[in-house]
């Protein structure tokens, strides 16, 4: 929950620069990427990174870090 709260707290700063984050203050469902340039993701089943997380992370990076 702390990571989702941090993303929500950072949202106003991102908006100052024309970027966007999570749309509302609700905790996203497990397995769903919430947000846009600033996003939050948590897989089902607890803490720690698991192999299937990497597809989500790499897709996010490819979308937002292109030159």
N, C-alpha and C positions, 0 to 999 in steps of 0.2 A: 504494500500500500504506500510506502514511503516514496517509491520511484514514481508512481502515478501522481502523488501529491506534488513531487518536485516538477514534473512535467506541467502540471496545472499552474503551479506558481510561476514558472518561467514563461508561460504563454503570453502575458502582456508585453514582455520584452521582445519576443519574436514578432508580435503584432506591430510594434514600433518600427520594425524594419520590413514590414510588408509580408511577413511570413505567417504561417498558421500552425496551430497545434491542436490538441484535443478539443472537440467542439463543446463538450459539456463537462460537468464535474463528476459524472458517473464513472465508476471503475469499469473498464472494458471487460468483456468476457474473455476468458482464457482462449488463446489461439487467434485473437483478433488484434490487428494493428490499429491503434487508435491515434488519430492525428494526421499530420501531413509532414511539414518540414521538421517539426518537433513532434515526436511520436512516442508512444508507450506500447510495449509488447510483453506479454507474459504467457508462457505455454501452460497447459494443464499439468498438474502433477507435482508442483513444488518448486523449490529454488534451484538455481544453477542452470548453466547452459547445457542443452542437449543437442545432438547432431542435427535434428530437424529445425532448430532455431536458425541455423546458418543460412538456409534459403531465404528466410524472412529478412535477416540482416543484410544479406548481399543484394537482394532486390531493392531494399530501402536505399542502400548506399549508391547503387547504380542509378536510381531515379534522381537522387538529390545531390550527388557530387560530380555530376558530369560537367566538364569545362564549358 
